[in-house]
Amino acid sequence: MAKLLLGKEVNASINEEIKAKVEKLKAQDITPALGIIRIGEREDDIAYEKSAAKRCETLGVAYEKFLLPADVKEEEVLKTISQVNKNDKIHGVLLFRPLPKHLNEDRIVNALAVEKDVDGITDLSMAGVFMGKDMGYAPCTPSACMKVLEHYGIDCTGKKVVVIGRSLVVGKPAAMMLLKKNATVTVCHTRTVDMPSVVKEADIVVVAAGKAGVIDGNYLREGQIVIDVGINVNEEGKLCGDVNFEEAEKIVDAITPVPRGVGGVTTSILLEHVVDAAIVQNR
Ligand SMILES: Nc1nc(=O)c2c([nH]1)NC[C@@H]1CN(c3ccc(C(=O)N[C@@H](CCC(=O)O)C(=O)O)cc3)C=[N+]21
């Protein structure tokens, strides 16, 4: 049976740091605050929103929600973003993605002030990740994957790492971050030929396929470490990952479960970025 890599343990250390920073800010009469912009009612957005709000409450971070209907006009979204950009009481912004199809995601995302882009979605923040420069904030989900590996003492140097998924939200930035940690990285996607044999070659598998349970026992072998980034809501309304957990845990050495894995760490990183943004903006 695989060892479980639990988010809770990783969070404990991050949360201590966040609390200390929040206390320091509060001593200067500054309350760090997150702006949450949600368009429509996607279940995974709402799941993240609830977790983020709860964590804000626990850590003494304020938040304000900006809820827009799924059929909102682009100008309305741009107006909301300009409003949060100007509001000095809001230090970081979480804009859920993907956006409804009728909106120009590129234009909307890049309207966000880079110093408030705590989920690293603007082109400039993303460029920082790809060039290995300290520019803006890295996206929270791939950062959470790296944090889990680091916390459990899993060194990437020289390891074969397969990333499944090539999205800009997770797959591509995760590949760059792994490369920076000296891994030999392969990125698989829907056009990859014979994916099971490619994935079996990996020492570490980072799964961001975006589909519930698609990575089953046929892709895995013993000795592997599996990081499951997937957050899917199944028919019963429960969270599940992109890995078929029941099959995987019988085969691999270690795995992050869903829930209780990467998701909670993503939320911690988000809060850490908001608090850091509040510090930088009040210098
Ligand atoms: N720009 C953008 N960035 C995102 O990172 C992003 C997004 N849009 N759109 C939606 C998806 C979904 N997502 C979730 C993260 C955590 C939980 C979650 O439930 N976290 C729990 C723990 C769950 C667990 O234990 O695995 C918690 O923080 O306590 C859910 C969903 C982020 N996403």
The ligand as a Gaussian input file, in Angstrom:
#p B3LYP/6-31G(d) Opt

LIG

1 1
 N       -7.385000      30.701000     -11.546000
 C       -7.693000      29.526000     -10.994000
 N       -6.787000      28.900000     -10.203000
 C       -7.091000      27.707000      -9.584000
 O       -6.256000      27.153000      -8.856000
 C       -8.387000      27.128000      -9.801000
 C       -9.287000      27.835000     -10.629000
 N       -8.909000      28.985000     -11.234000
 N      -10.534000      27.359000     -10.856000
 C      -11.033000      26.235000     -10.090000
 C       -9.952000      25.235000      -9.765000
 C      -10.362000      24.297000      -8.638000
 N       -9.431000      24.543000      -7.565000
 C       -9.594000      24.025000      -6.266000
 C       -8.631000      24.135000      -5.281000
 C       -8.848000      23.653000      -3.988000
 C      -10.048000      23.050000      -3.651000
 C      -10.325000      22.521000      -2.302000
 O      -11.406000      22.042000      -2.021000
 N       -9.421000      22.607000      -1.373000
 C       -9.665000      22.116000      -0.027000
 C       -9.015000      20.810000       0.224000
 C       -9.254000      19.790000      -0.769000
 C       -8.295000      18.668000      -0.529000
 O       -8.107000      18.309000       0.643000
 O       -7.753000      18.138000      -1.513000
 C       -9.075000      23.073000       0.992000
 O       -8.357000      23.979000       0.618000
 O       -9.344000      22.894000       2.184000
 C      -11.027000      22.924000      -4.624000
 C      -10.803000      23.397000      -5.917000
 C       -8.535000      25.497000      -7.954000
 N       -8.780000      25.933000      -9.200000

